[in-house]
Amino acid sequence: MHAAYITISIIIVIASILLTLVVLVQNSKGGGLAANFAAGNQTFGVRQTADFLEKLTWGLAATILVLCILATFLVPRKSVHNSQVKDQIERNEAAAGQPELPVGTYPVDGD
């Protein structure tokens, strides 16, 4: 389970870097680096390149979202049974350095 969490975390980082690069390549007005690829303009056209980059952006964003949700279920958790706090509460021990108060009756101001 721990190895799966690490694997998914690495994939999330890679997808995040790719998403950053794809967003930087795009330009909202159809220009930017995507329009400067001469071979891409001749083969696919500027519009098809922009459509591809937009679909890739949404795909990477969806992938990151799904992987993050999946990773929350695979987070390594410590066992509750080994907790020192739980053991201390069950044994009703006083914490180290905690003063013990005397038990008894005390006079009230009116008596």
MMTF fields as JSON, N, C-alpha, C and O atoms, coordinates in Angstrom:
{
  "mmtfVersion": "1.0.0",
  "mmtfProducer": "UNKNOWN",
  "numBonds": 443,
  "numAtoms": 444,
  "numGroups": 111,
  "numChains": 1,
  "numModels": 1,
  "chainsPerModel": [1],
  "groupsPerChain": [111],
  "chainIdList": ["A"],
  "bondAtomList": [4, 2, 8, 6, 12, 10, 16, 14, 20, 18, 24, 22, 28, 26, 32, 30, 36, 34, 40, 38, 44, 42, 48, 46, 52, 50, 56, 54, 60, 58, 64, 62, 68, 66, 72, 70, 76, 74, 80, 78, 84, 82, 88, 86, 92, 90, 96, 94, 100, 98, 104, 102, 108, 106, 112, 110, 116, 114, 120, 118, 124, 122, 128, 126, 132, 130, 136, 134, 140, 138, 144, 142, 148, 146, 152, 150, 156, 154, 160, 158, 164, 162, 168, 166, 172, 170, 176, 174, 180, 178, 184, 182, 188, 186, 192, 190, 196, 194, 200, 198, 204, 202, 208, 206, 212, 210, 216, 214, 220, 218, 224, 222, 228, 226, 232, 230, 236, 234, 240, 238, 244, 242, 248, 246, 252, 250, 256, 254, 260, 258, 264, 262, 268, 266, 272, 270, 276, 274, 280, 278, 284, 282, 288, 286, 292, 290, 296, 294, 300, 298, 304, 302, 308, 306, 312, 310, 316, 314, 320, 318, 324, 322, 328, 326, 332, 330, 336, 334, 340, 338, 344, 342, 348, 346, 352, 350, 356, 354, 360, 358, 364, 362, 368, 366, 372, 370, 376, 374, 380, 378, 384, 382, 388, 386, 392, 390, 396, 394, 400, 398, 404, 402, 408, 406, 412, 410, 416, 414, 420, 418, 424, 422, 428, 426, 432, 430, 436, 434, 440, 438],
  "bondOrderList": [1, 1, 1, 1, 1, 1, 1, 1, 1, 1, 1, 1, 1, 1, 1, 1, 1, 1, 1, 1, 1, 1, 1, 1, 1, 1, 1, 1, 1, 1, 1, 1, 1, 1, 1, 1, 1, 1, 1, 1, 1, 1, 1, 1, 1, 1, 1, 1, 1, 1, 1, 1, 1, 1, 1, 1, 1, 1, 1, 1, 1, 1, 1, 1, 1, 1, 1, 1, 1, 1, 1, 1, 1, 1, 1, 1, 1, 1, 1, 1, 1, 1, 1, 1, 1, 1, 1, 1, 1, 1, 1, 1, 1, 1, 1, 1, 1, 1, 1, 1, 1, 1, 1, 1, 1, 1, 1, 1, 1, 1],
  "groupList": [{"groupName": "MET", "atomNameList": ["N", "CA", "C", "O"], "elementList": ["N", "C", "C", "O"], "formalChargeList": [0, 0, 0, 0], "bondAtomList": [1, 0, 2, 1, 3, 2], "bondOrderList": [1, 1, 2], "singleLetterCode": "M", "chemCompType": "L-PEPTIDE LINKING"}, {"groupName": "HIS", "atomNameList": ["N", "CA", "C", "O"], "elementList": ["N", "C", "C", "O"], "formalChargeList": [0, 0, 0, 0], "bondAtomList": [1, 0, 2, 1, 3, 2], "bondOrderList": [1, 1, 2], "singleLetterCode": "H", "chemCompType": "L-PEPTIDE LINKING"}, {"groupName": "ALA", "atomNameList": ["N", "CA", "C", "O"], "elementList": ["N", "C", "C", "O"], "formalChargeList": [0, 0, 0, 0], "bondAtomList": [1, 0, 2, 1, 3, 2], "bondOrderList": [1, 1, 2], "singleLetterCode": "A", "chemCompType": "L-PEPTIDE LINKING"}, {"groupName": "TYR", "atomNameList": ["N", "CA", "C", "O"], "elementList": ["N", "C", "C", "O"], "formalChargeList": [0, 0, 0, 0], "bondAtomList": [1, 0, 2, 1, 3, 2], "bondOrderList": [1, 1, 2], "singleLetterCode": "Y", "chemCompType": "L-PEPTIDE LINKING"}, {"groupName": "ILE", "atomNameList": ["N", "CA", "C", "O"], "elementList": ["N", "C", "C", "O"], "formalChargeList": [0, 0, 0, 0], "bondAtomList": [1, 0, 2, 1, 3, 2], "bondOrderList": [1, 1, 2], "singleLetterCode": "I", "chemCompType": "L-PEPTIDE LINKING"}, {"groupName": "THR", "atomNameList": ["N", "CA", "C", "O"], "elementList": ["N", "C", "C", "O"], "formalChargeList": [0, 0, 0, 0], "bondAtomList": [1, 0, 2, 1, 3, 2], "bondOrderList": [1, 1, 2], "singleLetterCode": "T", "chemCompType": "L-PEPTIDE LINKING"}, {"groupName": "SER", "atomNameList": ["N", "CA", "C", "O"], "elementList": ["N", "C", "C", "O"], "formalChargeList": [0, 0, 0, 0], "bondAtomList": [1, 0, 2, 1, 3, 2], "bondOrderList": [1, 1, 2], "singleLetterCode": "S", "chemCompType": "L-PEPTIDE LINKING"}, {"groupName": "VAL", "atomNameList": ["N", "CA", "C", "O"], "elementList": ["N", "C", "C", "O"], "formalChargeList": [0, 0, 0, 0], "bondAtomList": [1, 0, 2, 1, 3, 2], "bondOrderList": [1, 1, 2], "singleLetterCode": "V", "chemCompType": "L-PEPTIDE LINKING"}, {"groupName": "LEU", "atomNameList": ["N", "CA", "C", "O"], "elementList": ["N", "C", "C", "O"], "formalChargeList": [0, 0, 0, 0], "bondAtomList": [1, 0, 2, 1, 3, 2], "bondOrderList": [1, 1, 2], "singleLetterCode": "L", "chemCompType": "L-PEPTIDE LINKING"}, {"groupName": "GLN", "atomNameList": ["N", "CA", "C", "O"], "elementList": ["N", "C", "C", "O"], "formalChargeList": [0, 0, 0, 0], "bondAtomList": [1, 0, 2, 1, 3, 2], "bondOrderList": [1, 1, 2], "singleLetterCode": "Q", "chemCompType": "L-PEPTIDE LINKING"}, {"groupName": "ASN", "atomNameList": ["N", "CA", "C", "O"], "elementList": ["N", "C", "C", "O"], "formalChargeList": [0, 0, 0, 0], "bondAtomList": [1, 0, 2, 1, 3, 2], "bondOrderList": [1, 1, 2], "singleLetterCode": "N", "chemCompType": "L-PEPTIDE LINKING"}, {"groupName": "LYS", "atomNameList": ["N", "CA", "C", "O"], "elementList": ["N", "C", "C", "O"], "formalChargeList": [0, 0, 0, 0], "bondAtomList": [1, 0, 2, 1, 3, 2], "bondOrderList": [1, 1, 2], "singleLetterCode": "K", "chemCompType": "L-PEPTIDE LINKING"}, {"groupName": "GLY", "atomNameList": ["N", "CA", "C", "O"], "elementList": ["N", "C", "C", "O"], "formalChargeList": [0, 0, 0, 0], "bondAtomList": [1, 0, 2, 1, 3, 2], "bondOrderList": [1, 1, 2], "singleLetterCode": "G", "chemCompType": "PEPTIDE LINKING"}, {"groupName": "PHE", "atomNameList": ["N", "CA", "C", "O"], "elementList": ["N", "C", "C", "O"], "formalChargeList": [0, 0, 0, 0], "bondAtomList": [1, 0, 2, 1, 3, 2], "bondOrderList": [1, 1, 2], "singleLetterCode": "F", "chemCompType": "L-PEPTIDE LINKING"}, {"groupName": "ARG", "atomNameList": ["N", "CA", "C", "O"], "elementList": ["N", "C", "C", "O"], "formalChargeList": [0, 0, 0, 0], "bondAtomList": [1, 0, 2, 1, 3, 2], "bondOrderList": [1, 1, 2], "singleLetterCode": "R", "chemCompType": "L-PEPTIDE LINKING"}, {"groupName": "ASP", "atomNameList": ["N", "CA", "C", "O"], "elementList": ["N", "C", "C", "O"], "formalChargeList": [0, 0, 0, 0], "bondAtomList": [1, 0, 2, 1, 3, 2], "bondOrderList": [1, 1, 2], "singleLetterCode": "D", "chemCompType": "L-PEPTIDE LINKING"}, {"groupName": "GLU", "atomNameList": ["N", "CA", "C", "O"], "elementList": ["N", "C", "C", "O"], "formalChargeList": [0, 0, 0, 0], "bondAtomList": [1, 0, 2, 1, 3, 2], "bondOrderList": [1, 1, 2], "singleLetterCode": "E", "chemCompType": "L-PEPTIDE LINKING"}, {"groupName": "TRP", "atomNameList": ["N", "CA", "C", "O"], "elementList": ["N", "C", "C", "O"], "formalChargeList": [0, 0, 0, 0], "bondAtomList": [1, 0, 2, 1, 3, 2], "bondOrderList": [1, 1, 2], "singleLetterCode": "W", "chemCompType": "L-PEPTIDE LINKING"}, {"groupName": "CYS", "atomNameList": ["N", "CA", "C", "O"], "elementList": ["N", "C", "C", "O"], "formalChargeList": [0, 0, 0, 0], "bondAtomList": [1, 0, 2, 1, 3, 2], "bondOrderList": [1, 1, 2], "singleLetterCode": "C", "chemCompType": "L-PEPTIDE LINKING"}, {"groupName": "PRO", "atomNameList": ["N", "CA", "C", "O"], "elementList": ["N", "C", "C", "O"], "formalChargeList": [0, 0, 0, 0], "bondAtomList": [1, 0, 2, 1, 3, 2], "bondOrderList": [1, 1, 2], "singleLetterCode": "P", "chemCompType": "L-PEPTIDE LINKING"}],
  "groupTypeList": [0, 1, 2, 2, 3, 4, 5, 4, 6, 4, 4, 4, 7, 4, 2, 6, 4, 8, 8, 5, 8, 7, 7, 8, 7, 9, 10, 6, 11, 12, 12, 12, 8, 2, 2, 10, 13, 2, 2, 12, 10, 9, 5, 13, 12, 7, 14, 9, 5, 2, 15, 13, 8, 16, 11, 8, 5, 17, 12, 8, 2, 2, 5, 4, 8, 7, 8, 18, 4, 8, 2, 5, 13, 8, 7, 19, 14, 11, 6, 7, 1, 10, 6, 9, 7, 11, 15, 9, 4, 16, 14, 10, 16, 2, 2, 2, 12, 9, 19, 16, 8, 19, 7, 12, 5, 3, 19, 7, 15, 12, 15],
  "groupIdList": [1, 2, 3, 4, 5, 6, 7, 8, 9, 10, 11, 12, 13, 14, 15, 16, 17, 18, 19, 20, 21, 22, 23, 24, 25, 26, 27, 28, 29, 30, 31, 32, 33, 34, 35, 36, 37, 38, 39, 40, 41, 42, 43, 44, 45, 46, 47, 48, 49, 50, 51, 52, 53, 54, 55, 56, 57, 58, 59, 60, 61, 62, 63, 64, 65, 66, 67, 68, 69, 70, 71, 72, 73, 74, 75, 76, 77, 78, 79, 80, 81, 82, 83, 84, 85, 86, 87, 88, 89, 90, 91, 92, 93, 94, 95, 96, 97, 98, 99, 100, 101, 102, 103, 104, 105, 106, 107, 108, 109, 110, 111],
  "secStructList": [7, 2, 2, 2, 2, 2, 2, 2, 2, 2, 2, 2, 2, 2, 2, 2, 2, 2, 2, 2, 2, 2, 2, 2, 2, 7, 7, 6, 6, 1, 7, 1, 4, 4, 4, 4, 7, 2, 2, 2, 2, 2, 2, 6, 7, 2, 2, 2, 2, 2, 2, 2, 2, 2, 2, 2, 2, 2, 2, 2, 2, 2, 2, 2, 2, 2, 2, 2, 2, 2, 2, 2, 2, 1, 7, 7, 7, 7, 7, 4, 4, 4, 7, 2, 2, 2, 2, 2, 2, 2, 2, 6, 7, 7, 7, 6, 6, 7, 7, 7, 7, 7, 7, 1, 7, 7, 7, 7, 6, 6, 7],
  "xCoordList": [0.835, 0.0, 0.878, 0.533, 1.99, 2.903, 3.553, 3.745, 3.897, 4.528, 3.542, 3.934, 2.269, 1.255, 1.096, 0.926, 1.152, 1.039, 2.21, 2.018, 3.41, 4.591, 4.501, 4.824, 4.067, 3.926, 2.922, 3.186, 1.778, 0.756, 1.258, 0.972, 1.998, 2.548, 3.517, 3.512, 4.341, 5.293, 4.539, 4.905, 3.501, 2.708, 2.027, 1.931, 1.556, 0.927, 1.93, 1.597, 3.151, 4.183, 4.505, 4.627, 4.642, 4.947, 3.797, 4.028, 2.561, 1.404, 1.303, 0.892, 1.669, 1.635, 2.666, 2.387, 3.843, 4.874, 4.436, 4.6, 3.877, 3.375, 2.253, 2.2, 1.358, 0.267, 0.807, 0.31, 1.813, 2.43, 3.026, 2.843, 3.736, 4.345, 3.294, 3.451, 2.226, 1.174, 0.479, 0.17, 0.235, -0.411, 0.507, 0.036, 1.797, 2.728, 2.845, 3.101, 2.664, 2.754, 1.546, 1.646, 0.408, -0.823, -0.84, -0.149, -1.661, -1.964, -3.462, -4.003, -4.129, -5.587, -6.111, -7.272, -5.298, -5.748, -5.348, -5.455, -4.896, -4.547, -3.116, -2.712, -2.35, -0.957, -0.048, -0.338, 1.019, 1.945, 2.838, 2.976, 3.433, 4.372, 3.696, 4.317, 2.434, 1.731, 1.609, 1.664, 1.445, 1.29, 2.626, 2.648, 3.732, 5.052, 5.666, 6.737, 5.019, 5.545, 5.193, 4.03, 6.176, 5.922, 5.36, 4.407, 5.935, 5.449, 4.041, 3.214, 3.764, 2.426, 1.397, 0.268, 1.769, 0.839, 0.536, -0.597, 1.514, 1.306, 0.52, -0.337, 0.814, 0.187, -1.181, -2.169, -1.243, -2.467, -3.248, -4.474, -2.565, -3.208, -3.169, -3.054, -3.264, -3.18, -4.366, -4.209, -5.538, -6.734, -6.695, -7.067, -6.247, -6.182, -5.13, -5.304, -4.038, -3.012, -3.563, -3.33, -4.294, -4.892, -5.931, -6.015, -6.726, -7.712, -7.027, -7.47, -5.951, -5.208, -4.651, -4.738, -4.08, -3.508, -4.596, -4.375, -5.761, -6.852, -7.34, -7.576, -7.488, -7.913, -6.866, -7.199, -5.607, -4.523, -4.538, -4.304, -4.813, -4.892, -5.993, -5.767, -7.189, -8.298, -8.038, -8.395, -7.425, -7.11, -6.12, -6.298, -5.074, -4.087, -4.698, -4.413, -5.54, -6.188, -7.091, -7.097, -7.848, -8.728, -7.912, -8.28, -6.804, -5.93, -5.374, -5.362, -4.915, -4.368, -5.453, -5.196, -6.661, -7.761, -8.079, -8.204, -8.208, -8.532, -7.412, -7.674, -6.162, -5.038, -4.925, -4.558, -5.234, -5.199, -6.261, -6.008, -7.443, -8.504, -8.121, -8.339, -7.554, -7.11, -5.986, -5.942, -5.098, -3.974, -4.436, -3.787, -5.555, -6.038, -6.457, -6.391, -6.891, -7.27, -6.055, -6.151, -4.92, -3.722, -2.68, -1.573, -3.024, -2.077, -1.731, -2.625, -0.426, -0.047, -0.445, -0.126, -1.131, -1.572, -0.929, -0.676, -0.674, -0.141, -1.266, -2.421, -0.918, -1.907, -2.343, -1.51, -3.64, -4.175, -3.807, -3.694, -3.621, -3.345, -1.959, -1.738, -1.04, 0.307, 0.471, 1.586, -0.584, -0.509, -0.216, -0.874, 0.77, 1.123, 0.014, -0.251, -0.627, -1.699, -2.856, -3.412, -3.218, -4.325, -3.974, -4.811, -2.745, -2.321, -2.373, -2.798, -1.942, -1.925, -3.342, -3.593, -4.263, -5.65, -6.267, -7.004, -5.973, -6.536, -6.008, -6.738, -4.769, -4.182, -4.431, -4.112, -5.0, -5.297, -4.078, -4.163, -2.953, -1.736, -1.635, -2.095, -1.034, -0.783, 0.402, 1.361, 0.328, 1.42, 2.636, 2.501, 3.813, 5.047, 5.074, 4.852, 5.345, 5.432, 4.099, 4.037, 3.037, 1.716, 1.499, 1.604, 1.2, 1.012, -0.302, -1.298, -0.264, -1.482, -2.138, -1.489, -3.415, -4.137, -4.634, -5.055, -4.578, -5.075, -6.599, -7.312, -7.056, -8.487, -9.003, -8.407, -10.097, -10.682, -11.698, -11.992, -12.236, -13.216, -12.521, -11.606, -12.97, -12.39, -13.494, -14.644, -13.158, -14.209, -14.68, -13.901, -15.946, -16.534, -16.487, -16.485, -16.45, -16.264, -17.322, -17.034, -18.467, -19.511, -19.476, -20.245, -18.626, -18.659, -17.739, -17.662],
  "yCoordList": [-1.186, 0.0, 1.247, 2.249, 1.193, 2.336, 2.591, 3.745, 1.531, 1.683, 2.273, 3.054, 1.906, 2.458, 3.953, 4.709, 4.379, 5.806, 6.59, 7.674, 6.049, 6.723, 6.784, 7.811, 5.702, 5.674, 6.711, 7.44, 6.78, 7.751, 9.176, 10.072, 9.386, 10.718, 11.149, 12.309, 10.229, 10.545, 10.861, 11.793, 10.098, 10.353, 11.718, 12.425, 12.094, 13.409, 14.521, 15.51, 14.367, 15.393, 15.505, 16.612, 14.38, 14.396, 15.037, 15.857, 14.664, 15.245, 16.746, 17.504, 17.179, 18.603, 19.383, 20.484, 18.816, 19.469, 19.553, 20.59, 18.453, 18.46, 19.48, 20.177, 19.561, 20.528, 21.95, 22.791, 22.222, 23.547, 23.885, 24.992, 22.931, 23.171, 23.377, 24.25, 22.583, 22.712, 24.071, 24.703, 24.517, 25.813, 26.94, 27.914, 26.821, 27.86, 27.914, 28.982, 26.793, 26.755, 27.443, 28.012, 27.389, 27.943, 29.469, 30.081, 30.053, 31.468, 31.579, 30.956, 32.346, 32.404, 32.964, 32.733, 33.686, 34.274, 33.417, 33.873, 32.199, 31.322, 31.483, 30.813, 32.338, 32.532, 31.758, 30.609, 32.345, 31.722, 30.714, 30.721, 29.863, 28.89, 27.882, 27.392, 27.564, 26.581, 27.053, 26.234, 28.343, 28.87, 28.986, 29.167, 28.887, 29.077, 27.787, 27.828, 26.648, 25.398, 25.303, 25.098, 25.448, 25.47, 24.14, 24.117, 23.04, 21.728, 21.486, 20.907, 21.919, 21.761, 22.562, 22.107, 23.746, 24.574, 23.957, 24.04, 23.348, 22.778, 21.472, 21.205, 20.669, 19.354, 19.433, 18.943, 20.04, 20.028, 21.336, 21.336, 22.413, 23.714, 24.264, 23.515, 25.57, 26.225, 25.841, 25.588, 25.796, 25.505, 24.098, 23.891, 23.128, 21.753, 21.62, 20.844, 22.37, 22.337, 22.927, 22.39, 24.031, 24.658, 23.735, 23.635, 23.058, 22.107, 20.96, 20.543, 20.458, 19.37, 19.808, 19.07, 21.006, 21.503, 21.736, 21.51, 22.183, 22.393, 21.053, 20.929, 20.061, 18.729, 18.111, 17.46, 18.322, 17.812, 18.489, 17.84, 19.793, 20.527, 19.963, 19.685, 19.793, 19.251, 17.808, 17.409, 17.037, 15.653, 15.544, 14.736, 16.359, 16.342, 16.838, 16.292, 17.874, 18.384, 17.317, 17.133, 16.622, 15.558, 14.405, 13.829, 14.077, 13.01, 13.356, 12.517, 14.59, 15.02, 14.967, 14.518, 15.42, 15.395, 13.972, 13.714, 13.056, 11.666, 11.02, 10.306, 11.277, 10.692, 11.251, 10.524, 12.527, 13.105, 12.488, 12.213, 12.272, 11.626, 10.188, 9.724, 9.488, 8.115, 8.066, 7.156, 9.029, 9.052, 9.25, 8.769, 9.956, 10.15, 8.837, 8.69, 7.877, 6.576, 5.686, 4.7, 6.028, 5.205, 5.807, 5.282, 6.899, 7.547, 6.574, 6.03, 6.349, 5.457, 6.08, 7.234, 5.309, 5.8, 4.969, 3.775, 5.631, 4.909, 4.137, 4.564, 3.023, 2.206, 2.878, 3.368, 2.901, 3.525, 2.701, 3.24, 1.408, 0.535, 0.789, 0.472, 1.33, 1.585, 2.979, 3.37, 3.723, 5.096, 5.131, 4.456, 5.919, 6.064, 6.793, 6.503, 7.732, 8.489, 7.566, 7.645, 6.688, 5.772, 4.819, 4.542, 4.322, 3.431, 4.144, 3.561, 5.4, 6.171, 6.414, 6.336, 6.706, 6.938, 5.652, 5.676, 4.532, 3.265, 2.863, 2.253, 3.186, 2.842, 3.91, 3.709, 5.052, 6.151, 6.601, 6.876, 6.672, 7.13, 8.637, 9.249, 9.224, 10.657, 10.907, 10.135, 11.969, 12.309, 12.721, 13.231, 12.503, 12.847, 14.351, 15.152, 14.719, 16.124, 16.739, 17.92, 15.967, 16.496, 16.305, 15.186, 17.378, 17.231, 16.507, 16.662, 15.719, 15.043, 15.902, 16.311, 16.17, 17.013, 16.167, 15.024, 16.741, 15.99, 15.847, 16.734, 14.716, 14.449, 14.674, 14.189, 15.399, 15.65, 16.756, 17.27, 17.119, 18.196, 19.46, 19.438, 20.545, 21.857, 22.747, 22.656, 23.586, 24.465, 25.481, 25.986, 25.752, 26.755, 28.077, 28.071, 29.202, 30.514, 30.835, 31.632, 30.306, 30.663, 29.845, 30.15, 28.81, 27.905, 28.314, 27.646],
  "zCoordList": [0.0, 0.0, 0.0, -0.627, 0.688, 0.764, -0.589, -0.97, -1.322, -2.641, -3.644, -4.511, -3.534, -4.435, -4.217, -5.173, -2.959, -2.641, -3.232, -3.783, -3.119, -3.668, -5.187, -5.783, -5.819, -7.276, -7.756, -8.712, -7.098, -7.486, -7.254, -8.048, -6.179, -5.906, -6.999, -7.412, -7.465, -8.539, -9.832, -10.548, -10.132, -11.336, -11.249, -12.253, -10.063, -9.882, -10.154, -10.807, -9.66, -9.888, -11.377, -11.901, -12.056, -13.495, -14.274, -15.162, -13.942, -14.631, -14.359, -15.237, -13.163, -12.836, -13.646, -14.121, -13.8, -14.605, -16.065, -16.708, -16.589, -17.967, -18.151, -19.164, -17.166, -17.25, -17.273, -18.022, -16.466, -16.454, -17.815, -18.323, -18.399, -19.704, -20.792, -21.646, -20.769, -21.786, -21.661, -22.671, -20.437, -20.244, -20.71, -21.298, -20.46, -20.903, -22.422, -22.979, -23.096, -24.55, -25.178, -26.265, -24.496, -25.054, -24.965, -24.151, -25.839, -25.768, -25.978, -26.891, -25.167, -25.227, -26.544, -26.881, -27.292, -28.553, -29.755, -30.893, -29.526, -30.628, -31.106, -32.056, -30.484, -30.874, -29.956, -29.622, -29.553, -28.621, -29.304, -30.527, -28.528, -29.068, -29.983, -30.926, -29.722, -30.543, -31.986, -32.903, -32.207, -33.559, -34.281, -35.499, -33.565, -34.166, -34.697, -35.301, -34.489, -35.015, -36.495, -36.84, -37.365, -38.815, -39.294, -40.072, -38.842, -39.277, -38.764, -39.469, -37.559, -37.001, -37.767, -37.952, -38.213, -38.979, -40.331, -40.806, -40.952, -42.278, -42.198, -43.039, -41.192, -41.103, -40.437, -40.985, -39.269, -38.48, -38.568, -38.458, -38.76, -38.709, -37.309, -36.339, -37.203, -35.892, -35.025, -33.831, -35.612, -34.822, -34.245, -33.09, -35.038, -34.539, -33.452, -32.512, -33.57, -32.527, -31.24, -30.157, -31.355, -30.17, -29.542, -28.318, -30.379, -29.847, -29.116, -28.046, -29.698, -29.053, -27.708, -26.727, -27.657, -26.397, -25.351, -24.162, -25.788, -24.844, -24.285, -23.083, -25.149, -24.687, -23.767, -22.777, -24.102, -23.253, -21.884, -20.864, -21.865, -20.597, -19.713, -18.535, -20.28, -19.498, -19.074, -17.965, -19.945, -19.606, -18.464, -17.552, -18.513, -17.424, -16.117, -15.052, -16.194, -14.979, -14.358, -13.141, -15.197, -14.693, -14.109, -13.085, -14.769, -14.268, -12.893, -11.992, -12.735, -11.44, -10.37, -9.253, -10.696, -9.735, -9.281, -8.084, -10.228, -9.899, -9.077, -8.109, -9.474, -8.742, -7.326, -6.403, -7.148, -5.799, -4.902, -3.73, -5.45, -4.667, -4.339, -3.22, -5.31, -5.076, -4.033, -3.205, -4.077, -3.137, -1.693, -0.764, -1.498, -0.127, 0.519, 1.739, -0.307, 0.247, 0.503, 1.234, -0.09, 0.052, 0.993, 1.107, 1.666, 2.576, 3.697, 4.346, 3.927, 5.034, 6.372, 6.656, 7.167, 8.475, 9.577, 9.417, 10.694, 11.851, 12.514, 12.513, 13.067, 13.741, 15.036, 15.798, 15.281, 16.488, 17.711, 18.813, 17.527, 18.661, 19.245, 20.414, 18.507, 18.996, 19.564, 19.909, 19.668, 20.134, 21.63, 22.421, 21.998, 23.41, 24.159, 25.326, 23.489, 24.136, 24.485, 25.58, 23.551, 23.807, 24.951, 25.81, 24.962, 26.041, 27.387, 28.384, 27.417, 28.661, 29.163, 30.365, 28.263, 28.664, 29.191, 30.177, 28.545, 28.996, 30.363, 31.144, 30.668, 31.963, 33.009, 34.181, 32.606, 33.528, 34.314, 35.511, 33.636, 34.289, 34.205, 33.241, 35.21, 35.17, 34.24, 34.218, 33.49, 32.578, 33.392, 34.505, 32.844, 33.548, 33.809, 32.902, 35.045, 35.403, 35.771, 36.115, 35.705, 36.055, 37.55, 38.052, 38.261, 39.715, 40.008, 39.301, 41.064, 41.493, 42.565, 43.528, 42.393, 43.33, 44.498, 44.319, 45.684, 46.853, 46.784, 46.315, 47.261, 47.251, 48.657, 49.62, 48.792, 50.111, 50.017, 48.938, 51.185, 51.218, 51.663, 52.485, 51.11, 51.425, 51.983, 51.552, 52.917, 53.491, 52.45, 51.641, 52.499, 51.613, 52.364, 53.595, 51.674, 52.314, 53.351, 54.244, 53.305, 54.261, 55.53, 56.441, 55.664, 56.814, 57.894, 58.925]
}
